[in-house]
Amino acid sequence: MKFIKYFLFTVLGLIAIILLVAAILPKNFHAGSTIVINKPSTEVFDYIKQIKKQGTYDSWSQQDPQIQKEYSGTDGTVGFTYTWKSKKVGDGKQVITKIEEGKRVDMDLFFNGSDQANKSFIQVDSLSPNQSEVHWEINGKMPYPFNLMSIFYDMSKDFDKGLATLKTILEK
């Protein structure tokens, strides 16, 4: 009987420590990556502003080929909405909120039914007539206690992988 009592106290103590660590960790997060693509910036921008094409390079679509996708609006324009459902990568919605033609696409991302927007953008800068630099970033909030995942998961690696795939696609 003492063993069960000590075991339960140990488990409760571990849970308390985990929740305390989560309370101390930041709730805000930032992730992103940058890559140089050997193509003109207009060609790169025309590709990335089409949100339907993100599925060809983002690492989350690659992780779940069975992801269910729905689109509404005109792709590549403000208001276009992409909604997905996935058992492997979760559910969410992405909405284009602003476009600086030839330069940048701003988006709001909503994860797992949340009404809290995470701000994301993809920006293309011209380095030379045939070379572009692409920045893909997100800033958002991770609710308590899920912010504990930031210790174990680096979302920037997913952006690295996605941009590497984009580079391969566009440089073919």
C-alpha positions as CSV (number, residue, x, y, z in Angstrom):
1,M,0.0,0.0,0.0
2,K,2.9,2.4,0.8
3,F,4.3,1.7,-2.7
4,I,1.1,2.9,-4.4
5,K,0.9,5.9,-2.1
6,Y,4.6,6.9,-3.0
7,F,4.0,6.1,-6.6
8,L,0.9,8.4,-6.8
9,F,2.8,11.2,-4.9
10,T,5.7,10.9,-7.4
11,V,3.4,11.0,-10.4
12,L,1.6,14.1,-9.0
13,G,4.9,15.7,-8.2
14,L,6.1,15.2,-11.8
15,I,2.9,16.6,-13.2
16,A,3.2,19.6,-10.9
17,I,6.8,20.2,-12.0
18,I,5.8,19.9,-15.7
19,L,2.9,22.4,-15.2
20,L,5.2,24.7,-13.3
21,V,7.8,24.6,-16.2
22,A,5.1,25.3,-18.7
23,A,3.9,28.3,-16.6
24,I,7.4,29.8,-16.7
25,L,8.1,29.2,-20.5
26,P,7.1,31.9,-22.9
27,K,3.7,31.6,-24.6
28,N,4.8,33.5,-27.7
29,F,6.8,31.7,-30.4
30,H,8.7,32.6,-33.5
31,A,9.9,30.3,-36.3
32,G,11.1,30.7,-39.8
33,S,13.8,30.2,-42.3
34,T,15.5,31.9,-45.3
35,I,16.9,30.5,-48.5
36,V,18.5,31.7,-51.7
37,I,16.8,30.5,-54.9
38,N,18.5,30.9,-58.3
39,K,15.4,32.3,-60.1
40,P,14.1,35.9,-60.7
41,S,12.1,37.3,-57.8
42,T,9.0,37.7,-60.0
43,E,9.0,34.0,-60.9
44,V,9.5,33.0,-57.3
45,F,6.8,35.4,-56.0
46,D,4.3,34.3,-58.6
47,Y,4.7,30.7,-57.4
48,I,4.6,31.3,-53.6
49,K,1.6,33.7,-53.7
50,Q,-0.5,30.7,-54.9
51,I,-1.4,29.1,-51.5
52,K,-2.6,25.9,-53.3
53,K,1.0,25.4,-54.4
54,Q,2.2,25.4,-50.8
55,G,1.2,21.7,-50.6
56,T,4.0,20.9,-53.1
57,Y,6.7,22.3,-50.7
58,D,5.5,22.7,-47.1
59,S,6.8,19.9,-44.9
60,W,3.4,19.5,-43.1
61,S,1.6,18.4,-46.4
62,Q,4.5,16.0,-47.0
63,Q,4.0,14.5,-43.6
64,D,0.4,13.6,-44.3
65,P,-0.4,12.8,-47.9
66,Q,-4.0,12.1,-46.8
67,I,-4.5,15.6,-45.6
68,Q,-8.0,16.9,-46.5
69,K,-7.9,20.4,-48.1
70,E,-10.6,22.9,-48.9
71,Y,-10.2,26.3,-50.6
72,S,-12.4,29.3,-50.9
73,G,-11.9,32.5,-52.8
74,T,-9.4,33.4,-55.6
75,D,-6.0,32.0,-54.9
76,G,-3.2,34.6,-54.7
77,T,-5.6,37.3,-53.6
78,V,-6.5,38.8,-50.2
79,G,-9.2,36.8,-48.5
80,F,-8.3,33.5,-50.1
81,T,-8.8,30.8,-47.5
82,Y,-7.2,27.3,-47.2
83,T,-8.6,24.9,-44.6
84,W,-7.1,21.5,-43.8
85,K,-7.9,18.5,-41.6
86,S,-5.3,16.0,-40.7
87,K,-4.9,13.3,-38.1
88,K,-1.1,13.6,-38.3
89,V,-0.5,17.3,-38.4
90,G,-3.7,18.7,-36.9
91,D,-6.4,20.9,-38.3
92,G,-6.2,24.5,-39.3
93,K,-7.0,27.4,-41.5
94,Q,-4.8,29.9,-43.5
95,V,-6.1,33.2,-44.8
96,I,-4.3,35.7,-47.0
97,T,-4.6,39.1,-45.3
98,K,-2.3,41.3,-47.3
99,I,-0.2,41.2,-50.5
100,E,2.6,43.5,-51.5
101,E,2.7,42.5,-55.2
102,G,6.0,41.0,-56.2
103,K,7.3,41.1,-52.6
104,R,5.3,39.7,-49.8
105,V,2.2,37.7,-48.8
106,D,0.9,38.0,-45.2
107,M,-1.3,35.4,-43.8
108,D,-3.2,34.5,-40.6
109,L,-3.0,30.9,-39.5
110,F,-5.5,29.3,-37.1
111,F,-4.6,26.0,-35.5
112,N,-7.0,23.3,-34.2
113,G,-10.1,25.4,-34.1
114,S,-8.5,28.4,-32.3
115,D,-9.8,31.9,-33.1
116,Q,-6.4,33.3,-32.3
117,A,-4.5,34.3,-35.4
118,N,-0.8,33.4,-35.7
119,K,0.8,35.9,-38.1
120,S,2.9,34.5,-41.0
121,F,4.5,35.8,-44.1
122,I,6.5,34.8,-47.1
123,Q,8.7,37.5,-48.6
124,V,10.8,37.5,-51.7
125,D,13.8,39.8,-52.1
126,S,15.7,40.2,-55.4
127,L,19.4,39.6,-54.9
128,S,20.2,39.9,-58.6
129,P,18.3,39.5,-61.9
130,N,18.4,35.7,-61.5
131,Q,18.7,35.2,-57.7
132,S,16.1,35.7,-55.0
133,E,16.1,35.4,-51.2
134,V,12.9,33.9,-49.7
135,H,11.9,34.5,-46.0
136,W,9.2,32.4,-44.5
137,E,8.2,33.2,-40.9
138,I,5.5,32.8,-38.3
139,N,4.8,34.5,-35.0
140,G,2.1,33.4,-32.6
141,K,1.0,32.2,-29.2
142,M,1.0,28.7,-27.9
143,P,-1.6,28.2,-25.1
144,Y,-0.6,26.9,-21.7
145,P,0.4,24.0,-21.1
146,F,1.0,23.2,-24.8
147,N,3.8,25.8,-24.8
148,L,5.9,23.0,-23.2
149,M,6.2,21.6,-26.7
150,S,8.7,24.4,-27.5
151,I,11.3,22.5,-25.5
152,F,11.0,19.4,-27.7
153,Y,10.0,20.8,-31.2
154,D,11.7,23.3,-33.4
155,M,9.3,24.5,-36.0
156,S,12.1,26.3,-37.9
157,K,13.3,23.0,-39.1
158,D,10.0,22.5,-40.9
159,F,10.5,25.9,-42.6
160,D,14.0,24.9,-43.5
161,K,12.8,21.7,-45.1
162,G,9.9,23.4,-46.9
163,L,12.1,26.1,-48.4
164,A,14.7,23.5,-49.5
165,T,11.9,21.7,-51.3
166,L,10.7,25.0,-52.9
167,K,14.2,25.7,-54.1
168,T,14.4,22.2,-55.7
169,I,11.0,22.7,-57.4
170,L,11.8,26.2,-58.8
171,E,15.3,25.5,-59.9
172,K,14.3,22.5,-62.0
